[in-house]
Amino acid sequence: MRYACLLLTVPGPAFAHAGHLGALAGHDHWIAGAAVGIALGIGLWQAAKDRKARKDDTAADDTTPEQSA
């Protein structure tokens, strides 16, 4: 227990979450949160577009008439 208390006094690096990056630029946490939210929204939008494009391609392949030999 003595060693554990001693280790608590040893300086170490402080790691902050992404919200503190906005504070370094002179802004509040909400700006960083908004930026993360916008990035997630764009990513989900792009994923939905890709999924729809694949679905349309599959539907176009299914409607292609079969050629008889």
PDB file of N, CA, C and O in Angstrom:
ATOM      1  N   MET A   1       0.827  -1.186   0.000  1.00  0.00           N
ATOM      2  CA  MET A   1       0.000   0.000   0.000  1.00  0.00           C
ATOM      3  C   MET A   1       0.871   1.249   0.000  1.00  0.00           C
ATOM      4  O   MET A   1       0.508   2.265  -0.592  1.00  0.00           O
ATOM      5  N   ARG A   2       2.016   1.172   0.663  1.00  0.00           N
ATOM      6  CA  ARG A   2       2.901   2.343   0.696  1.00  0.00           C
ATOM      7  C   ARG A   2       3.376   2.696  -0.703  1.00  0.00           C
ATOM      8  O   ARG A   2       3.482   3.869  -1.062  1.00  0.00           O
ATOM      9  N   TYR A   3       3.658   1.671  -1.482  1.00  0.00           N
ATOM     10  CA  TYR A   3       4.155   1.920  -2.838  1.00  0.00           C
ATOM     11  C   TYR A   3       3.056   2.468  -3.747  1.00  0.00           C
ATOM     12  O   TYR A   3       3.325   3.287  -4.626  1.00  0.00           O
ATOM     13  N   ALA A   4       1.834   2.022  -3.538  1.00  0.00           N
ATOM     14  CA  ALA A   4       0.721   2.515  -4.349  1.00  0.00           C
ATOM     15  C   ALA A   4       0.516   4.007  -4.109  1.00  0.00           C
ATOM     16  O   ALA A   4       0.292   4.763  -5.054  1.00  0.00           O
ATOM     17  N   CYS A   5       0.590   4.430  -2.858  1.00  0.00           N
ATOM     18  CA  CYS A   5       0.439   5.857  -2.549  1.00  0.00           C
ATOM     19  C   CYS A   5       1.597   6.655  -3.132  1.00  0.00           C
ATOM     20  O   CYS A   5       1.407   7.781  -3.591  1.00  0.00           O
ATOM     21  N   LEU A   6       2.775   6.087  -3.116  1.00  0.00           N
ATOM     22  CA  LEU A   6       3.938   6.765  -3.680  1.00  0.00           C
ATOM     23  C   LEU A   6       3.789   6.918  -5.196  1.00  0.00           C
ATOM     24  O   LEU A   6       4.151   7.955  -5.751  1.00  0.00           O
ATOM     25  N   LEU A   7       3.261   5.898  -5.862  1.00  0.00           N
ATOM     26  CA  LEU A   7       3.081   5.965  -7.311  1.00  0.00           C
ATOM     27  C   LEU A   7       2.054   7.019  -7.716  1.00  0.00           C
ATOM     28  O   LEU A   7       2.117   7.540  -8.829  1.00  0.00           O
ATOM     29  N   LEU A   8       1.121   7.338  -6.841  1.00  0.00           N
ATOM     30  CA  LEU A   8       0.134   8.367  -7.150  1.00  0.00           C
ATOM     31  C   LEU A   8       0.765   9.748  -7.254  1.00  0.00           C
ATOM     32  O   LEU A   8       0.196  10.640  -7.883  1.00  0.00           O
ATOM     33  N   THR A   9       1.909   9.934  -6.659  1.00  0.00           N
ATOM     34  CA  THR A   9       2.565  11.240  -6.693  1.00  0.00           C
ATOM     35  C   THR A   9       3.501  11.397  -7.882  1.00  0.00           C
ATOM     36  O   THR A   9       4.016  12.489  -8.123  1.00  0.00           O
ATOM     37  N   VAL A  10       3.727  10.320  -8.628  1.00  0.00           N
ATOM     38  CA  VAL A  10       4.624  10.373  -9.781  1.00  0.00           C
ATOM     39  C   VAL A  10       3.904  11.087 -10.926  1.00  0.00           C
ATOM     40  O   VAL A  10       2.783  10.719 -11.276  1.00  0.00           O
ATOM     41  N   PRO A  11       4.533  12.094 -11.503  1.00  0.00           N
ATOM     42  CA  PRO A  11       3.866  12.792 -12.610  1.00  0.00           C
ATOM     43  C   PRO A  11       3.777  11.903 -13.841  1.00  0.00           C
ATOM     44  O   PRO A  11       4.659  11.085 -14.102  1.00  0.00           O
ATOM     45  N   GLY A  12       2.716  12.075 -14.579  1.00  0.00           N
ATOM     46  CA  GLY A  12       2.510  11.298 -15.799  1.00  0.00           C
ATOM     47  C   GLY A  12       1.774  12.140 -16.823  1.00  0.00           C
ATOM     48  O   GLY A  12       1.296  13.231 -16.510  1.00  0.00           O
ATOM     49  N   PRO A  13       1.683  11.645 -18.024  1.00  0.00           N
ATOM     50  CA  PRO A  13       0.982  12.410 -19.060  1.00  0.00           C
ATOM     51  C   PRO A  13      -0.518  12.459 -18.783  1.00  0.00           C
ATOM     52  O   PRO A  13      -1.102  11.497 -18.283  1.00  0.00           O
ATOM     53  N   ALA A  14      -1.117  13.569 -19.108  1.00  0.00           N
ATOM     54  CA  ALA A  14      -2.561  13.730 -18.958  1.00  0.00           C
ATOM     55  C   ALA A  14      -3.192  13.595 -20.334  1.00  0.00           C
ATOM     56  O   ALA A  14      -2.833  14.315 -21.266  1.00  0.00           O
ATOM     57  N   PHE A  15      -4.117  12.685 -20.453  1.00  0.00           N
ATOM     58  CA  PHE A  15      -4.796  12.467 -21.723  1.00  0.00           C
ATOM     59  C   PHE A  15      -6.200  13.050 -21.635  1.00  0.00           C
ATOM     60  O   PHE A  15      -6.953  12.739 -20.712  1.00  0.00           O
ATOM     61  N   ALA A  16      -6.543  13.882 -22.584  1.00  0.00           N
ATOM     62  CA  ALA A  16      -7.861  14.500 -22.605  1.00  0.00           C
ATOM     63  C   ALA A  16      -8.693  13.887 -23.718  1.00  0.00           C
ATOM     64  O   ALA A  16      -8.162  13.353 -24.691  1.00  0.00           O
ATOM     65  N   HIS A  17      -9.994  13.971 -23.557  1.00  0.00           N
ATOM     66  CA  HIS A  17     -10.867  13.472 -24.624  1.00  0.00           C
ATOM     67  C   HIS A  17     -10.965  14.517 -25.732  1.00  0.00           C
ATOM     68  O   HIS A  17     -10.495  15.644 -25.575  1.00  0.00           O
ATOM     69  N   ALA A  18     -11.574  14.139 -26.844  1.00  0.00           N
ATOM     70  CA  ALA A  18     -11.606  14.992 -28.041  1.00  0.00           C
ATOM     71  C   ALA A  18     -12.282  16.334 -27.782  1.00  0.00           C
ATOM     72  O   ALA A  18     -11.998  17.297 -28.494  1.00  0.00           O
ATOM     73  N   GLY A  19     -13.146  16.430 -26.813  1.00  0.00           N
ATOM     74  CA  GLY A  19     -13.831  17.684 -26.522  1.00  0.00           C
ATOM     75  C   GLY A  19     -12.898  18.781 -26.063  1.00  0.00           C
ATOM     76  O   GLY A  19     -13.217  19.961 -26.213  1.00  0.00           O
ATOM     77  N   HIS A  20     -11.757  18.424 -25.509  1.00  0.00           N
ATOM     78  CA  HIS A  20     -10.820  19.436 -25.032  1.00  0.00           C
ATOM     79  C   HIS A  20      -9.999  20.054 -26.152  1.00  0.00           C
ATOM     80  O   HIS A  20      -9.344  21.074 -25.939  1.00  0.00           O
ATOM     81  N   LEU A  21     -10.019  19.469 -27.326  1.00  0.00           N
ATOM     82  CA  LEU A  21      -9.288  20.070 -28.438  1.00  0.00           C
ATOM     83  C   LEU A  21      -9.899  21.406 -28.825  1.00  0.00           C
ATOM     84  O   LEU A  21      -9.180  22.327 -29.214  1.00  0.00           O
ATOM     85  N   GLY A  22     -11.211  21.520 -28.722  1.00  0.00           N
ATOM     86  CA  GLY A  22     -11.874  22.788 -29.013  1.00  0.00           C
ATOM     87  C   GLY A  22     -11.503  23.857 -28.011  1.00  0.00           C
ATOM     88  O   GLY A  22     -11.421  25.031 -28.371  1.00  0.00           O
ATOM     89  N   ALA A  23     -11.275  23.484 -26.760  1.00  0.00           N
ATOM     90  CA  ALA A  23     -10.899  24.456 -25.739  1.00  0.00           C
ATOM     91  C   ALA A  23      -9.518  25.042 -26.027  1.00  0.00           C
ATOM     92  O   ALA A  23      -9.238  26.189 -25.680  1.00  0.00           O
ATOM     93  N   LEU A  24      -8.668  24.256 -26.655  1.00  0.00           N
ATOM     94  CA  LEU A  24      -7.349  24.768 -27.003  1.00  0.00           C
ATOM     95  C   LEU A  24      -7.440  25.860 -28.056  1.00  0.00           C
ATOM     96  O   LEU A  24      -6.600  26.759 -28.096  1.00  0.00           O
ATOM     97  N   ALA A  25      -8.447  25.787 -28.901  1.00  0.00           N
ATOM     98  CA  ALA A  25      -8.623  26.784 -29.953  1.00  0.00           C
ATOM     99  C   ALA A  25      -9.453  27.966 -29.468  1.00  0.00           C
ATOM    100  O   ALA A  25      -9.697  28.899 -30.234  1.00  0.00           O
ATOM    101  N   GLY A  26      -9.886  27.947 -28.230  1.00  0.00           N
ATOM    102  CA  GLY A  26     -10.666  29.044 -27.686  1.00  0.00           C
ATOM    103  C   GLY A  26     -12.162  28.870 -27.859  1.00  0.00           C
ATOM    104  O   GLY A  26     -12.910  29.843 -27.757  1.00  0.00           O
ATOM    105  N   HIS A  27     -12.613  27.660 -28.116  1.00  0.00           N
ATOM    106  CA  HIS A  27     -14.034  27.399 -28.300  1.00  0.00           C
ATOM    107  C   HIS A  27     -14.515  26.472 -27.194  1.00  0.00           C
ATOM    108  O   HIS A  27     -13.714  25.917 -26.442  1.00  0.00           O
ATOM    109  N   ASP A  28     -15.822  26.311 -27.104  1.00  0.00           N
ATOM    110  CA  ASP A  28     -16.400  25.405 -26.115  1.00  0.00           C
ATOM    111  C   ASP A  28     -16.495  23.986 -26.655  1.00  0.00           C
ATOM    112  O   ASP A  28     -16.179  23.722 -27.815  1.00  0.00           O
ATOM    113  N   HIS A  29     -16.933  23.087 -25.799  1.00  0.00           N
ATOM    114  CA  HIS A  29     -17.052  21.683 -26.172  1.00  0.00           C
ATOM    115  C   HIS A  29     -18.096  21.445 -27.254  1.00  0.00           C
ATOM    116  O   HIS A  29     -17.978  20.496 -28.030  1.00  0.00           O
ATOM    117  N   TRP A  30     -19.100  22.282 -27.313  1.00  0.00           N
ATOM    118  CA  TRP A  30     -20.191  22.023 -28.256  1.00  0.00           C
ATOM    119  C   TRP A  30     -19.732  22.109 -29.701  1.00  0.00           C
ATOM    120  O   TRP A  30     -20.317  21.462 -30.571  1.00  0.00           O
ATOM    121  N   ILE A  31     -18.711  22.883 -29.971  1.00  0.00           N
ATOM    122  CA  ILE A  31     -18.215  22.992 -31.349  1.00  0.00           C
ATOM    123  C   ILE A  31     -17.574  21.677 -31.777  1.00  0.00           C
ATOM    124  O   ILE A  31     -17.792  21.207 -32.894  1.00  0.00           O
ATOM    125  N   ALA A  32     -16.791  21.093 -30.895  1.00  0.00           N
ATOM    126  CA  ALA A  32     -16.175  19.802 -31.216  1.00  0.00           C
ATOM    127  C   ALA A  32     -17.249  18.727 -31.353  1.00  0.00           C
ATOM    128  O   ALA A  32     -17.165  17.870 -32.232  1.00  0.00           O
ATOM    129  N   GLY A  33     -18.249  18.773 -30.490  1.00  0.00           N
ATOM    130  CA  GLY A  33     -19.348  17.816 -30.587  1.00  0.00           C
ATOM    131  C   GLY A  33     -20.119  17.968 -31.881  1.00  0.00           C
ATOM    132  O   GLY A  33     -20.514  16.978 -32.496  1.00  0.00           O
ATOM    133  N   ALA A  34     -20.334  19.210 -32.295  1.00  0.00           N
ATOM    134  CA  ALA A  34     -21.035  19.457 -33.561  1.00  0.00           C
ATOM    135  C   ALA A  34     -20.211  18.948 -34.737  1.00  0.00           C
ATOM    136  O   ALA A  34     -20.762  18.381 -35.681  1.00  0.00           O
ATOM    137  N   ALA A  35     -18.912  19.143 -34.689  1.00  0.00           N
ATOM    138  CA  ALA A  35     -18.049  18.671 -35.778  1.00  0.00           C
ATOM    139  C   ALA A  35     -18.072  17.148 -35.870  1.00  0.00           C
ATOM    140  O   ALA A  35     -18.126  16.594 -36.968  1.00  0.00           O
ATOM    141  N   VAL A  36     -18.032  16.478 -34.739  1.00  0.00           N
ATOM    142  CA  VAL A  36     -18.099  15.015 -34.738  1.00  0.00           C
ATOM    143  C   VAL A  36     -19.461  14.558 -35.251  1.00  0.00           C
ATOM    144  O   VAL A  36     -19.546  13.596 -36.014  1.00  0.00           O
ATOM    145  N   GLY A  37     -20.523  15.240 -34.837  1.00  0.00           N
ATOM    146  CA  GLY A  37     -21.863  14.901 -35.307  1.00  0.00           C
ATOM    147  C   GLY A  37     -22.015  15.083 -36.804  1.00  0.00           C
ATOM    148  O   GLY A  37     -22.623  14.248 -37.473  1.00  0.00           O
ATOM    149  N   ILE A  38     -21.471  16.163 -37.335  1.00  0.00           N
ATOM    150  CA  ILE A  38     -21.532  16.410 -38.777  1.00  0.00           C
ATOM    151  C   ILE A  38     -20.759  15.331 -39.529  1.00  0.00           C
ATOM    152  O   ILE A  38     -21.222  14.833 -40.555  1.00  0.00           O
ATOM    153  N   ALA A  39     -19.588  14.974 -39.022  1.00  0.00           N
ATOM    154  CA  ALA A  39     -18.785  13.938 -39.672  1.00  0.00           C
ATOM    155  C   ALA A  39     -19.527  12.599 -39.673  1.00  0.00           C
ATOM    156  O   ALA A  39     -19.514  11.887 -40.677  1.00  0.00           O
ATOM    157  N   LEU A  40     -20.167  12.255 -38.563  1.00  0.00           N
ATOM    158  CA  LEU A  40     -20.943  11.015 -38.512  1.00  0.00           C
ATOM    159  C   LEU A  40     -22.119  11.066 -39.481  1.00  0.00           C
ATOM    160  O   LEU A  40     -22.418  10.078 -40.153  1.00  0.00           O
ATOM    161  N   GLY A  41     -22.778  12.208 -39.551  1.00  0.00           N
ATOM    162  CA  GLY A  41     -23.898  12.358 -40.474  1.00  0.00           C
ATOM    163  C   GLY A  41     -23.478  12.188 -41.920  1.00  0.00           C
ATOM    164  O   GLY A  41     -24.164  11.518 -42.693  1.00  0.00           O
ATOM    165  N   ILE A  42     -22.365  12.784 -42.289  1.00  0.00           N
ATOM    166  CA  ILE A  42     -21.861  12.655 -43.663  1.00  0.00           C
ATOM    167  C   ILE A  42     -21.496  11.200 -43.957  1.00  0.00           C
ATOM    168  O   ILE A  42     -21.774  10.692 -45.043  1.00  0.00           O
ATOM    169  N   GLY A  43     -20.882  10.543 -42.997  1.00  0.00           N
ATOM    170  CA  GLY A  43     -20.517   9.139 -43.186  1.00  0.00           C
ATOM    171  C   GLY A  43     -21.739   8.249 -43.362  1.00  0.00           C
ATOM    172  O   GLY A  43     -21.748   7.373 -44.227  1.00  0.00           O
ATOM    173  N   LEU A  44     -22.774   8.465 -42.548  1.00  0.00           N
ATOM    174  CA  LEU A  44     -23.996   7.676 -42.675  1.00  0.00           C
ATOM    175  C   LEU A  44     -24.708   7.966 -43.988  1.00  0.00           C
ATOM    176  O   LEU A  44     -25.255   7.057 -44.612  1.00  0.00           O
ATOM    177  N   TRP A  45     -24.705   9.215 -44.406  1.00  0.00           N
ATOM    178  CA  TRP A  45     -25.331   9.606 -45.672  1.00  0.00           C
ATOM    179  C   TRP A  45     -24.628   8.908 -46.841  1.00  0.00           C
ATOM    180  O   TRP A  45     -25.283   8.382 -47.740  1.00  0.00           O
ATOM    181  N   GLN A  46     -23.297   8.906 -46.821  1.00  0.00           N
ATOM    182  CA  GLN A  46     -22.531   8.258 -47.890  1.00  0.00           C
ATOM    183  C   GLN A  46     -22.776   6.748 -47.893  1.00  0.00           C
ATOM    184  O   GLN A  46     -22.895   6.139 -48.956  1.00  0.00           O
ATOM    185  N   ALA A  47     -22.850   6.151 -46.715  1.00  0.00           N
ATOM    186  CA  ALA A  47     -23.114   4.711 -46.636  1.00  0.00           C
ATOM    187  C   ALA A  47     -24.494   4.389 -47.200  1.00  0.00           C
ATOM    188  O   ALA A  47     -24.661   3.378 -47.882  1.00  0.00           O
ATOM    189  N   ALA A  48     -25.480   5.234 -46.923  1.00  0.00           N
ATOM    190  CA  ALA A  48     -26.825   5.013 -47.455  1.00  0.00           C
ATOM    191  C   ALA A  48     -26.838   5.149 -48.972  1.00  0.00           C
ATOM    192  O   ALA A  48     -27.510   4.381 -49.661  1.00  0.00           O
ATOM    193  N   LYS A  49     -26.093   6.128 -49.498  1.00  0.00           N
ATOM    194  CA  LYS A  49     -26.020   6.298 -50.951  1.00  0.00           C
ATOM    195  C   LYS A  49     -25.375   5.080 -51.604  1.00  0.00           C
ATOM    196  O   LYS A  49     -25.848   4.606 -52.638  1.00  0.00           O
ATOM    197  N   ASP A  50     -24.304   4.573 -51.011  1.00  0.00           N
ATOM    198  CA  ASP A  50     -23.619   3.397 -51.554  1.00  0.00           C
ATOM    199  C   ASP A  50     -24.528   2.169 -51.514  1.00  0.00           C
ATOM    200  O   ASP A  50     -24.567   1.385 -52.462  1.00  0.00           O
ATOM    201  N   ARG A  51     -25.257   2.011 -50.408  1.00  0.00           N
ATOM    202  CA  ARG A  51     -26.159   0.875 -50.272  1.00  0.00           C
ATOM    203  C   ARG A  51     -27.264   0.950 -51.328  1.00  0.00           C
ATOM    204  O   ARG A  51     -27.633  -0.066 -51.917  1.00  0.00           O
ATOM    205  N   LYS A  52     -27.788   2.149 -51.566  1.00  0.00           N
ATOM    206  CA  LYS A  52     -28.839   2.330 -52.572  1.00  0.00           C
ATOM    207  C   LYS A  52     -28.290   2.054 -53.971  1.00  0.00           C
ATOM    208  O   LYS A  52     -28.974   1.441 -54.791  1.00  0.00           O
ATOM    209  N   ALA A  53     -27.073   2.493 -54.251  1.00  0.00           N
ATOM    210  CA  ALA A  53     -26.470   2.261 -55.566  1.00  0.00           C
ATOM    211  C   ALA A  53     -26.268   0.771 -55.812  1.00  0.00           C
ATOM    212  O   ALA A  53     -26.510   0.288 -56.918  1.00  0.00           O
ATOM    213  N   ARG A  54     -25.825   0.040 -54.790  1.00  0.00           N
ATOM    214  CA  ARG A  54     -25.654  -1.410 -54.938  1.00  0.00           C
ATOM    215  C   ARG A  54     -26.999  -2.093 -55.149  1.00  0.00           C
ATOM    216  O   ARG A  54     -27.108  -3.032 -55.936  1.00  0.00           O
ATOM    217  N   LYS A  55     -28.026  -1.616 -54.440  1.00  0.00           N
ATOM    218  CA  LYS A  55     -29.355  -2.192 -54.580  1.00  0.00           C
ATOM    219  C   LYS A  55     -29.885  -1.944 -55.991  1.00  0.00           C
ATOM    220  O   LYS A  55     -30.482  -2.838 -56.591  1.00  0.00           O
ATOM    221  N   ASP A  56     -29.673  -0.740 -56.526  1.00  0.00           N
ATOM    222  CA  ASP A  56     -30.114  -0.416 -57.881  1.00  0.00           C
ATOM    223  C   ASP A  56     -29.368  -1.258 -58.913  1.00  0.00           C
ATOM    224  O   ASP A  56     -29.965  -1.709 -59.891  1.00  0.00           O
ATOM    225  N   ASP A  57     -28.074  -1.473 -58.704  1.00  0.00           N
ATOM    226  CA  ASP A  57     -27.291  -2.304 -59.625  1.00  0.00           C
ATOM    227  C   ASP A  57     -27.793  -3.742 -59.619  1.00  0.00           C
ATOM    228  O   ASP A  57     -27.885  -4.374 -60.672  1.00  0.00           O
ATOM    229  N   THR A  58     -28.114  -4.253 -58.453  1.00  0.00           N
ATOM    230  CA  THR A  58     -28.619  -5.615 -58.339  1.00  0.00           C
ATOM    231  C   THR A  58     -29.977  -5.731 -59.012  1.00  0.00           C
ATOM    232  O   THR A  58     -30.252  -6.723 -59.687  1.00  0.00           O
ATOM    233  N   ALA A  59     -30.831  -4.725 -58.833  1.00  0.00           N
ATOM    234  CA  ALA A  59     -32.157  -4.741 -59.452  1.00  0.00           C
ATOM    235  C   ALA A  59     -32.030  -4.670 -60.970  1.00  0.00           C
ATOM    236  O   ALA A  59     -32.805  -5.316 -61.676  1.00  0.00           O
ATOM    237  N   ALA A  60     -31.087  -3.913 -61.484  1.00  0.00           N
ATOM    238  CA  ALA A  60     -30.887  -3.805 -62.927  1.00  0.00           C
ATOM    239  C   ALA A  60     -30.396  -5.133 -63.497  1.00  0.00           C
ATOM    240  O   ALA A  60     -30.772  -5.505 -64.609  1.00  0.00           O
ATOM    241  N   ASP A  61     -29.567  -5.845 -62.754  1.00  0.00           N
ATOM    242  CA  ASP A  61     -29.078  -7.147 -63.210  1.00  0.00           C
ATOM    243  C   ASP A  61     -30.208  -8.176 -63.241  1.00  0.00           C
ATOM    244  O   ASP A  61     -30.226  -9.052 -64.106  1.00  0.00           O
ATOM    245  N   ASP A  62     -31.146  -8.074 -62.303  1.00  0.00           N
ATOM    246  CA  ASP A  62     -32.252  -9.024 -62.241  1.00  0.00           C
ATOM    247  C   ASP A  62     -33.247  -8.811 -63.380  1.00  0.00           C
ATOM    248  O   ASP A  62     -33.911  -9.761 -63.796  1.00  0.00           O
ATOM    249  N   THR A  63     -33.364  -7.594 -63.889  1.00  0.00           N
ATOM    250  CA  THR A  63     -34.342  -7.310 -64.939  1.00  0.00           C
ATOM    251  C   THR A  63     -33.782  -7.521 -66.336  1.00  0.00           C
ATOM    252  O   THR A  63     -34.512  -7.383 -67.317  1.00  0.00           O
ATOM    253  N   THR A  64     -32.505  -7.853 -66.444  1.00  0.00           N
ATOM    254  CA  THR A  64     -31.897  -8.097 -67.748  1.00  0.00           C
ATOM    255  C   THR A  64     -32.475  -9.386 -68.328  1.00  0.00           C
ATOM    256  O   THR A  64     -32.436 -10.425 -67.669  1.00  0.00           O
ATOM    257  N   PRO A  65     -33.011  -9.339 -69.550  1.00  0.00           N
ATOM    258  CA  PRO A  65     -33.597 -10.565 -70.121  1.00  0.00           C
ATOM    259  C   PRO A  65     -32.523 -11.611 -70.401  1.00  0.00           C
ATOM    260  O   PRO A  65     -31.404 -11.298 -70.807  1.00  0.00           O
ATOM    261  N   GLU A  66     -32.898 -12.834 -70.174  1.00  0.00           N
ATOM    262  CA  GLU A  66     -31.986 -13.951 -70.427  1.00  0.00           C
ATOM    263  C   GLU A  66     -31.919 -14.204 -71.929  1.00  0.00           C
ATOM    264  O   GLU A  66     -32.934 -14.128 -72.621  1.00  0.00           O
ATOM    265  N   GLN A  67     -30.753 -14.499 -72.422  1.00  0.00           N
ATOM    266  CA  GLN A  67     -30.604 -14.826 -73.840  1.00  0.00           C
ATOM    267  C   GLN A  67     -30.764 -16.330 -74.010  1.00  0.00           C
ATOM    268  O   GLN A  67     -30.150 -17.119 -73.291  1.00  0.00           O
ATOM    269  N   SER A  68     -31.586 -16.709 -74.957  1.00  0.00           N
ATOM    270  CA  SER A  68     -31.760 -18.140 -75.202  1.00  0.00           C
ATOM    271  C   SER A  68     -30.741 -18.608 -76.235  1.00  0.00           C
ATOM    272  O   SER A  68     -30.375 -17.867 -77.147  1.00  0.00           O
ATOM    273  N   ALA A  69     -30.300 -19.824 -76.080  1.00  0.00           N
ATOM    274  CA  ALA A  69     -29.265 -20.350 -76.965  1.00  0.00           C
ATOM    275  C   ALA A  69     -29.796 -20.884 -78.243  1.00  0.00           C
ATOM    276  O   ALA A  69     -29.028 -21.357 -79.081  1.00  0.00           O
TER     277      ALA A  69
END
